[in-house]
Amino acid sequence: MKYPIGIQSFDQIINDDYVYVDKTELIYRLVTEGKIYFLSRPRRFGKSLLVSTLKNYFSGKKDLFKGLAIEALEKDWLEYPVFHIDFNGNDFTKSGTLEDMIEGTVASWETVYGKDPNFNNIGKRFSYVLAQAHKRYGRRAVVLIDEYDKPILDVLDTGMSSTINGEKRLLEEHHREVLKGFYSTFKAADEHLQFVLLTGVTKFSQVSVFSGFNQPADISMDPRYEALCGITTEELYHYFNDPIQTLAIKFGFTEGEMKDFLKQKYDGYHFGENLVDIYNPFSLLNAFASQRIDDYWFRSGTPTYLVRLLKHNKENLNELTGKYYDPSQFIDYKADVGMPLPMIYQSGYLTIKGYNMRQNTFLLDFPNNEVKKGFVTIVANDYLDTKTDTGSWARDVVNALEAGDTELFRKLLTSFLADIPYTMRRKDNEREKERYFHYTFYLLMRMISCYTVYTEKQQSEGRVDCIIETPDYIYIFEFKLDGTADEALQQIEEKGYALPYQSDSRKLHKIGVSFSSVTGTVDDWEVM
């Protein structure tokens, strides 16, 4: 089996016999039930392949779709004039790059369809090209724009500026204006358009770059198109049963155990209220090709702009994750630094984990272990500024917890906290001091992605600071700042935090921990 890793060309995948997960039934619905769309998905989730598939479909290349679902649905296979713009592969941190790209692209179309000398505005020039293409073909034009938001994301919250017409401007603001002018084309040229799709990571708002034209239908959370990109559970088992079995043999798993392992590692994305399970396609294909389980998607791009947003807003991950939100809080969004949650969600580092139909609210949390481990580690390294190798430390902690060695865990935790610079834990008041220690422990425990970890878990009698579940052990932690471990243990008993685990066969450890605001590390530790 050939895996199309890094290949985004539909015709190359088909012609060179790479495995293709058939999405053409959904694509046919898309092109026949609407006209102008916007789709938001995380990077490397198949957006470019979707655009390429649409480009070949609207070019009338029937032979490429032989044996696919759309072959039986489409009868005409008409050829339309297709205009494809891909913002990938350009570095928009350099002033003038965006203008040069748009100018060069429109100029190349003008050599084919002609240029009106009366138009200098780039939007009007593009609109004229679309009208001429409509006239020549006798059919309306198709416009496909891939990663529309990259020119903004490249400079988001960087403070990068440039002198434009003698005035110093932030590149972020300038790029918005350039794109707004370009996209205004679609309103003026509406009668010449058959189909338009814009893809990106971040969503738009009416006051952003799309305010100059008719608002597209946002299908990012449309239940009809949840599986348009990515790989569903059914598709995984249908197309990749052989490599799953091969991996199971290599790891000494049963087929069922291997499927569960892949689910915990790469599944968990949901793009609508139906909660259809979507696997990360980039990580799956890499795992099958290399026959290794690794953090492929996360390592393919570091979310530094998200870390900048968290710092900018002084938000803690534990205050964002595992909570229900109104859609307005994370869906409708203009890409700026006003709020980090929408960017984290839209970039794929958080996803929908539950839906309350009555209240129309969505539970957001990490999609899977790959993302949780990677993102939390980056945030922890930035927040804690420690010299300790967090990856190696996390592995040592996993081994200690797996062995039930609470004393080794105490030593590992104590030494890690002691290595954090004093400037990082210096806080002005008691509330901030307590917040620092809770957040630090949250980050450290979230890095242990191979186990079930609950932080501040709500129970009937109160909120438990931390519970860690391994195959053989359950650890219940209660923390005190400048108190005693005995006080912490007493709270575990009085609040009945261990009652839900009475019938559990695993060994239970109740651990009281006191942190010192003076030393910045563990001051007292008792295990029951």
C-alpha positions as CSV (number, residue, x, y, z in Angstrom):
1,M,0.0,0.0,0.0
2,K,1.3,3.5,-1.0
3,Y,0.6,6.3,1.4
4,P,0.3,9.9,0.0
5,I,2.4,11.6,2.7
6,G,2.9,15.2,1.7
7,I,1.1,14.7,-1.6
8,Q,-1.8,17.1,-2.0
9,S,-2.4,16.5,-5.7
10,F,-5.5,14.5,-6.3
11,D,-4.5,13.5,-9.9
12,Q,-1.1,12.3,-8.7
13,I,-2.6,10.2,-5.9
14,I,-5.0,8.5,-8.4
15,N,-2.5,8.1,-11.3
16,D,0.3,6.8,-9.1
17,D,-2.0,4.4,-7.2
18,Y,-1.7,5.9,-3.7
19,V,-4.4,5.0,-1.3
20,Y,-7.3,7.5,-1.5
21,V,-10.0,7.8,1.1
22,D,-13.1,8.4,-1.0
23,K,-14.8,11.7,0.0
24,T,-16.4,12.3,-3.4
25,E,-20.0,11.7,-2.3
26,L,-19.7,14.5,0.2
27,I,-18.0,16.7,-2.5
28,Y,-20.9,16.1,-4.9
29,R,-23.3,17.2,-2.2
30,L,-21.1,20.3,-1.6
31,V,-21.1,21.4,-5.2
32,T,-24.8,20.7,-5.9
33,E,-26.3,22.2,-2.8
34,G,-24.5,25.6,-2.5
35,K,-22.3,28.1,-4.1
36,I,-19.9,30.0,-1.8
37,Y,-18.3,28.1,1.1
38,F,-15.8,28.6,3.9
39,L,-14.1,25.6,5.6
40,S,-11.9,25.8,8.7
41,R,-9.7,22.8,9.6
42,P,-6.4,22.4,11.4
43,R,-3.2,22.3,9.3
44,R,-2.3,19.0,7.5
45,F,-5.9,17.8,7.7
46,G,-6.5,17.4,4.0
47,K,-7.7,20.9,3.0
48,S,-5.3,21.1,0.1
49,L,-6.3,17.7,-1.2
50,L,-9.9,18.7,-1.0
51,V,-9.2,21.8,-3.1
52,S,-7.2,19.7,-5.6
53,T,-10.1,17.2,-5.9
54,L,-12.5,20.0,-6.6
55,K,-10.1,21.5,-9.2
56,N,-10.0,18.2,-11.1
57,Y,-13.8,17.7,-10.8
58,F,-14.6,21.2,-12.2
59,S,-12.0,20.6,-14.9
60,G,-14.2,17.7,-16.1
61,K,-11.6,15.0,-15.7
62,K,-14.0,12.2,-15.4
63,D,-11.4,9.4,-15.9
64,L,-9.7,10.4,-12.6
65,F,-12.9,9.6,-10.7
66,K,-13.4,6.1,-12.0
67,G,-14.6,3.8,-9.3
68,L,-15.3,6.6,-6.8
69,A,-18.7,7.4,-5.4
70,I,-19.1,10.5,-7.6
71,E,-18.8,8.5,-10.8
72,A,-22.4,7.2,-10.3
73,L,-23.7,10.6,-9.2
74,E,-22.3,13.1,-11.8
75,K,-23.8,12.7,-15.3
76,D,-22.5,15.7,-17.2
77,W,-18.8,16.2,-16.3
78,L,-18.7,19.8,-17.6
79,E,-15.5,21.8,-17.8
80,Y,-15.5,25.2,-16.0
81,P,-12.8,27.9,-15.9
82,V,-11.0,27.2,-12.6
83,F,-9.0,29.8,-10.7
84,H,-6.9,28.3,-7.9
85,I,-4.9,30.4,-5.4
86,D,-2.7,28.7,-2.8
87,F,-1.2,30.9,-0.1
88,N,1.0,28.0,1.2
89,G,4.7,28.0,0.5
90,N,5.1,31.8,0.9
91,D,6.8,33.7,3.7
92,F,4.5,36.6,4.4
93,T,6.8,38.1,7.2
94,K,8.6,39.9,4.3
95,S,7.0,43.2,3.4
96,G,5.5,43.2,-0.2
97,T,5.3,39.4,-0.5
98,L,1.5,39.3,-0.3
99,E,1.1,42.1,-2.9
100,D,3.6,40.5,-5.2
101,M,1.9,37.1,-5.1
102,I,-1.6,38.5,-5.8
103,E,-0.3,40.8,-8.5
104,G,1.6,38.0,-10.2
105,T,-1.3,35.6,-10.0
106,V,-3.9,38.0,-11.5
107,A,-1.4,39.2,-14.1
108,S,-0.9,35.5,-15.3
109,W,-4.7,35.2,-15.6
110,E,-4.8,38.4,-17.6
111,T,-2.5,37.0,-20.2
112,V,-5.1,34.3,-20.8
113,Y,-8.3,36.2,-20.6
114,G,-7.3,39.8,-21.3
115,K,-6.9,43.0,-19.3
116,D,-9.0,46.1,-19.1
117,P,-6.6,49.1,-19.2
118,N,-9.2,51.2,-17.2
119,F,-8.8,49.0,-14.1
120,N,-5.8,49.4,-11.8
121,N,-7.5,48.1,-8.6
122,I,-6.5,44.4,-8.1
123,G,-10.1,43.4,-7.1
124,K,-11.6,45.0,-10.2
125,R,-8.9,43.4,-12.4
126,F,-9.8,40.0,-11.0
127,S,-13.5,40.6,-11.5
128,Y,-12.9,41.5,-15.1
129,V,-10.9,38.2,-15.6
130,L,-13.8,36.2,-14.1
131,A,-16.3,37.9,-16.5
132,Q,-14.1,37.2,-19.5
133,A,-13.7,33.6,-18.5
134,H,-17.5,33.3,-18.1
135,K,-17.9,34.7,-21.6
136,R,-15.3,32.5,-23.2
137,Y,-16.4,29.2,-21.6
138,G,-20.1,29.9,-21.6
139,R,-20.0,28.7,-18.0
140,R,-19.4,30.5,-14.8
141,A,-16.0,30.5,-13.0
142,V,-14.9,28.4,-10.1
143,V,-12.6,30.0,-7.5
144,L,-10.6,27.8,-5.0
145,I,-8.5,29.6,-2.3
146,D,-6.3,27.4,-0.1
147,E,-5.1,28.7,3.3
148,Y,-6.6,32.2,2.9
149,D,-5.4,33.2,6.3
150,K,-1.7,32.4,6.1
151,P,-0.7,36.0,5.3
152,I,-2.3,37.0,8.6
153,L,-1.1,34.1,10.7
154,D,2.5,34.6,9.6
155,V,2.6,38.0,11.3
156,L,-0.1,37.6,14.0
157,D,1.0,39.3,17.2
158,T,4.6,39.7,16.1
159,G,4.7,43.5,16.0
160,M,6.3,43.3,12.5
161,S,5.9,46.5,10.6
162,S,6.8,48.1,7.3
163,T,6.8,51.5,5.7
164,I,3.9,51.6,3.1
165,N,3.4,54.8,1.1
166,G,5.5,56.7,3.5
167,E,3.6,55.5,6.6
168,K,4.8,52.9,9.1
169,R,2.1,50.1,9.4
170,L,1.8,46.8,11.2
171,L,2.0,44.0,8.6
172,E,-0.9,42.3,10.3
173,E,-3.2,45.3,9.7
174,H,-1.8,45.9,6.2
175,H,-2.3,42.3,5.1
176,R,-5.9,42.4,6.3
177,E,-6.6,45.4,4.1
178,V,-4.9,43.9,1.1
179,L,-6.9,40.7,1.4
180,K,-10.1,42.6,2.1
181,G,-9.6,44.5,-1.2
182,F,-8.9,41.3,-3.1
183,Y,-11.8,39.3,-1.7
184,S,-14.2,42.2,-2.5
185,T,-14.0,40.7,-6.0
186,F,-16.6,38.1,-5.2
187,K,-19.4,40.6,-4.5
188,A,-18.9,42.5,-7.8
189,A,-18.5,39.3,-9.8
190,D,-21.3,37.2,-8.2
191,E,-23.1,36.7,-11.5
192,H,-19.9,35.1,-13.0
193,L,-19.3,32.6,-10.2
194,Q,-20.4,29.0,-10.2
195,F,-18.6,27.9,-7.1
196,V,-16.2,29.3,-4.5
197,L,-14.4,27.6,-1.6
198,L,-12.0,29.2,0.8
199,T,-10.1,27.1,3.3
200,G,-8.0,28.1,6.3
201,V,-7.2,27.4,9.9
202,T,-8.9,30.5,11.5
203,K,-12.4,31.5,10.9
204,F,-13.6,34.9,9.8
205,S,-15.9,37.5,11.2
206,Q,-18.0,40.2,9.5
207,V,-15.5,42.9,10.5
208,S,-12.5,41.1,9.1
209,V,-11.1,40.5,5.6
210,F,-14.5,39.1,4.2
211,S,-16.6,42.2,4.9
212,G,-16.3,43.3,1.3
213,F,-18.4,40.5,-0.2
214,N,-21.4,38.2,0.4
215,Q,-20.7,36.1,3.4
216,P,-19.9,32.5,2.4
217,A,-21.7,29.5,4.0
218,D,-19.5,28.4,6.9
219,I,-19.5,24.6,6.8
220,S,-16.8,24.2,9.5
221,M,-19.3,22.8,12.0
222,D,-22.0,21.8,9.5
223,P,-23.1,18.2,10.5
224,R,-23.4,17.3,6.8
225,Y,-19.6,17.9,6.3
226,E,-18.0,16.9,9.6
227,A,-16.1,14.1,7.7
228,L,-15.1,16.1,4.6
229,C,-11.5,16.2,5.8
230,G,-9.7,13.6,8.1
231,I,-10.4,9.9,8.5
232,T,-13.5,8.5,10.2
233,T,-13.4,5.3,12.2
234,E,-15.3,3.5,9.5
235,E,-12.9,4.7,6.8
236,L,-9.9,3.7,9.0
237,Y,-11.1,0.1,9.3
238,H,-12.2,-0.1,5.7
239,Y,-9.1,1.3,4.0
240,F,-6.3,0.4,6.5
241,N,-7.2,-2.9,8.0
242,D,-4.0,-4.6,6.8
243,P,-1.5,-2.0,8.2
244,I,-3.5,-2.1,11.5
245,Q,-2.9,-5.8,11.7
246,T,0.8,-5.4,10.8
247,L,1.2,-2.9,13.6
248,A,-0.6,-5.1,16.1
249,I,1.8,-8.0,15.3
250,K,4.8,-5.7,15.7
251,F,3.7,-4.3,19.1
252,G,2.3,-7.6,20.4
253,F,-1.2,-6.3,20.6
254,T,-4.5,-7.9,19.6
255,E,-6.2,-6.2,16.7
256,G,-8.7,-4.6,19.1
257,E,-5.9,-3.4,21.4
258,M,-4.1,-1.8,18.4
259,K,-7.3,0.0,17.3
260,D,-7.8,1.3,20.9
261,F,-4.1,2.5,21.0
262,L,-4.5,4.3,17.6
263,K,-7.8,5.9,18.9
264,Q,-6.2,7.3,22.0
265,K,-3.2,8.6,20.1
266,Y,-4.7,10.0,16.9
267,D,-8.5,10.1,17.2
268,G,-10.7,12.5,19.1
269,Y,-11.4,15.4,16.7
270,H,-15.0,16.5,16.4
271,F,-16.2,19.2,14.1
272,G,-19.9,19.4,15.0
273,E,-22.7,18.5,17.3
274,N,-22.9,14.9,15.9
275,L,-19.5,14.2,17.4
276,V,-18.3,12.1,14.5
277,D,-14.9,10.7,15.4
278,I,-12.2,12.0,13.1
279,Y,-8.6,10.7,13.1
280,N,-5.7,12.9,12.2
281,P,-4.8,11.8,8.6
282,F,-1.2,13.0,8.7
283,S,-0.3,11.1,11.8
284,L,-2.1,7.9,10.7
285,L,-0.5,7.8,7.3
286,N,3.0,8.4,8.7
287,A,2.4,5.7,11.4
288,F,1.3,3.1,8.8
289,A,4.1,4.0,6.4
290,S,6.9,3.9,9.0
291,Q,5.3,1.2,11.2
292,R,6.0,3.4,14.2
293,I,3.8,5.3,16.6
294,D,5.0,8.8,17.0
295,D,3.9,12.5,17.3
296,Y,4.0,13.2,13.6
297,W,1.4,15.9,13.3
298,F,2.6,17.9,16.3
299,R,6.2,17.8,15.3
300,S,5.4,19.0,11.8
301,G,4.7,22.5,13.1
302,T,5.4,24.3,16.4
303,P,2.4,26.4,17.5
304,T,4.6,29.3,18.7
305,Y,1.9,31.9,17.9
306,L,-0.5,30.1,20.2
307,V,2.0,30.3,23.1
308,R,2.4,34.0,22.4
309,L,-1.4,34.4,22.6
310,L,-1.5,32.6,25.9
311,K,1.2,34.8,27.4
312,H,-0.3,37.9,25.9
313,N,-3.6,37.2,27.7
314,K,-2.1,35.7,30.8
315,E,-4.4,32.7,30.4
316,N,-3.7,29.3,31.9
317,L,-4.5,26.1,30.0
318,N,-6.3,24.6,33.0
319,E,-8.7,27.6,32.9
320,L,-9.5,26.9,29.3
321,T,-9.7,23.1,28.9
322,G,-12.5,20.8,30.1
323,K,-15.2,23.4,30.1
324,Y,-18.4,24.1,28.2
325,Y,-18.6,27.1,25.9
326,D,-21.2,28.9,23.9
327,P,-20.4,28.7,20.2
328,S,-19.8,32.5,20.0
329,Q,-16.9,32.1,22.4
330,F,-14.8,29.9,20.0
331,I,-16.4,29.8,16.5
332,D,-17.0,33.3,15.2
333,Y,-13.6,34.9,15.4
334,K,-11.4,37.6,13.8
335,A,-7.8,36.5,13.9
336,D,-6.3,38.8,16.5
337,V,-4.9,38.7,20.0
338,G,-8.1,39.5,21.8
339,M,-8.8,35.9,23.0
340,P,-6.7,32.8,22.8
341,L,-9.4,30.1,23.0
342,P,-10.7,30.4,19.4
343,M,-7.2,30.2,17.9
344,I,-6.3,27.2,20.0
345,Y,-9.6,25.4,19.0
346,Q,-9.4,26.3,15.3
347,S,-5.7,25.3,15.1
348,G,-6.6,21.7,16.3
349,Y,-5.1,21.8,19.8
350,L,-8.5,21.7,21.4
351,T,-11.6,20.1,20.0
352,I,-15.2,19.4,20.8
353,K,-15.6,16.6,23.4
354,G,-19.3,17.0,24.3
355,Y,-22.5,18.8,23.3
356,N,-25.3,20.1,25.5
357,M,-28.2,20.3,23.2
358,R,-30.5,22.0,25.7
359,Q,-28.0,24.9,26.4
360,N,-26.3,24.7,22.9
361,T,-22.9,24.6,24.6
362,F,-19.8,22.6,23.6
363,L,-17.2,20.9,25.9
364,L,-13.7,21.7,24.7
365,D,-10.6,19.7,25.6
366,F,-7.5,18.1,24.0
367,P,-8.4,15.8,21.1
368,N,-5.9,13.0,21.9
369,N,-2.7,12.0,23.6
370,E,-0.4,13.2,20.7
371,V,-1.7,16.8,20.9
372,K,-2.1,16.9,24.7
373,K,1.5,15.8,25.4
374,G,3.1,18.0,22.7
375,F,1.2,21.2,23.3
376,V,1.3,21.0,27.1
377,T,5.1,20.3,27.0
378,I,5.7,23.4,24.9
379,V,3.5,25.6,27.1
380,A,5.2,24.1,30.2
381,N,8.7,24.8,28.9
382,D,7.8,28.4,28.1
383,Y,5.9,29.0,31.4
384,L,8.3,27.3,33.8
385,D,11.5,28.2,32.1
386,T,13.2,25.2,33.7
387,K,16.5,23.6,32.7
388,T,15.1,20.2,33.3
389,D,14.5,18.0,30.2
390,T,10.7,17.8,30.6
391,G,10.5,14.9,28.2
392,S,12.9,12.8,30.1
393,W,11.4,13.8,33.4
394,A,7.9,12.8,32.2
395,R,9.2,9.4,31.2
396,D,10.7,8.9,34.6
397,V,7.5,9.9,36.3
398,V,5.5,7.4,34.1
399,N,7.9,4.6,35.2
400,A,7.5,5.6,38.9
401,L,3.7,5.7,38.7
402,E,3.6,2.5,36.8
403,A,5.6,0.8,39.5
404,G,3.6,2.3,42.4
405,D,6.7,4.1,43.7
406,T,5.4,7.1,45.4
407,E,8.7,8.0,47.0
408,L,10.4,8.1,43.6
409,F,7.6,10.3,42.4
410,R,8.1,12.6,45.4
411,K,11.8,13.0,44.6
412,L,11.2,13.7,40.9
413,L,8.5,16.3,41.7
414,T,10.6,18.0,44.4
415,S,13.7,18.2,42.2
416,F,11.8,19.5,39.2
417,L,10.1,22.3,41.1
418,A,13.3,23.2,42.8
419,D,14.9,23.8,39.3
420,I,12.3,26.5,38.4
421,P,13.8,30.0,38.6
422,Y,12.5,32.1,41.5
423,T,11.5,34.8,39.1
424,M,8.9,32.5,37.6
425,R,7.2,31.6,40.9
426,R,7.4,35.1,42.5
427,K,3.8,36.3,42.9
428,D,2.3,39.3,44.5
429,N,-0.5,37.8,46.6
430,E,-1.7,34.5,48.0
431,R,-4.2,33.9,45.3
432,E,-1.5,34.2,42.6
433,K,0.9,32.0,44.5
434,E,-1.8,29.3,44.8
435,R,-2.7,29.7,41.2
436,Y,1.0,29.2,40.2
437,F,1.4,26.0,42.1
438,H,-1.9,24.5,40.8
439,Y,-1.1,25.4,37.2
440,T,2.4,24.1,37.5
441,F,1.2,20.7,38.7
442,Y,-1.5,20.7,36.1
443,L,1.1,21.2,33.3
444,L,3.3,18.5,34.7
445,M,0.6,15.9,35.0
446,R,-0.9,16.7,31.6
447,M,2.4,15.8,30.1
448,I,1.9,12.3,31.3
449,S,-0.4,11.6,28.4
450,C,-0.4,7.8,28.5
451,Y,-2.5,7.7,31.7
452,T,-5.9,9.1,32.7
453,V,-5.2,12.3,34.6
454,Y,-7.9,14.5,36.2
455,T,-7.1,17.9,37.6
456,E,-9.6,19.7,39.9
457,K,-12.1,16.9,39.3
458,Q,-15.6,17.7,40.5
459,Q,-17.2,15.2,42.9
460,S,-20.3,15.3,45.0
461,E,-18.5,16.6,48.1
462,G,-16.0,18.9,46.5
463,R,-13.2,19.2,43.9
464,V,-10.2,16.9,43.9
465,D,-6.9,18.6,43.1
466,C,-5.6,15.6,41.1
467,I,-6.4,12.0,40.3
468,I,-4.1,9.8,38.2
469,E,-5.2,6.4,37.0
470,T,-2.8,3.7,35.7
471,P,-3.6,0.1,34.9
472,D,-2.6,-1.0,38.4
473,Y,-2.8,2.1,40.6
474,I,-5.0,5.0,41.5
475,Y,-3.4,8.2,43.0
476,I,-5.5,10.8,44.7
477,F,-3.7,14.1,45.4
478,E,-4.7,17.0,47.6
479,F,-2.4,20.0,47.7
480,K,-1.9,22.7,50.3
481,L,0.2,25.9,50.1
482,D,2.2,26.6,53.2
483,G,0.1,24.0,55.1
484,T,0.7,20.4,56.1
485,A,0.4,17.1,54.3
486,D,-1.8,15.9,57.2
487,E,-4.3,18.6,56.5
488,A,-4.4,17.6,52.9
489,L,-4.9,13.9,53.8
490,Q,-7.7,14.9,56.2
491,Q,-9.5,16.7,53.4
492,I,-9.3,13.6,51.2
493,E,-10.9,11.6,54.0
494,E,-13.5,14.1,55.1
495,K,-14.7,14.8,51.5
496,G,-14.8,11.2,50.6
497,Y,-12.7,11.6,47.5
498,A,-11.8,7.9,47.4
499,L,-15.4,6.6,47.6
500,P,-15.9,6.3,43.8
501,Y,-13.0,3.8,43.8
502,Q,-14.2,1.5,46.6
503,S,-15.0,-1.3,44.3
504,D,-11.9,-0.8,42.0
505,S,-9.4,-3.6,42.1
506,R,-6.5,-1.3,41.6
507,K,-4.3,-0.3,44.6
508,L,-5.2,3.2,45.9
509,H,-2.7,5.8,47.1
510,K,-4.0,8.9,48.9
511,I,-1.3,11.5,48.9
512,G,-1.2,14.8,50.8
513,V,1.2,17.4,49.5
514,S,2.2,20.8,50.9
515,F,4.1,23.2,48.8
516,S,6.3,26.0,50.2
517,S,6.0,29.5,48.7
518,V,9.4,30.2,50.1
519,T,11.4,27.3,48.6
520,G,9.0,26.8,45.6
521,T,9.0,23.0,46.0
522,V,7.5,20.2,48.1
523,D,7.7,20.9,51.8
524,D,5.7,18.0,53.2
525,W,4.5,14.7,51.8
526,E,2.4,12.0,53.3
527,V,1.0,8.8,51.7
528,M,-1.9,6.8,53.0
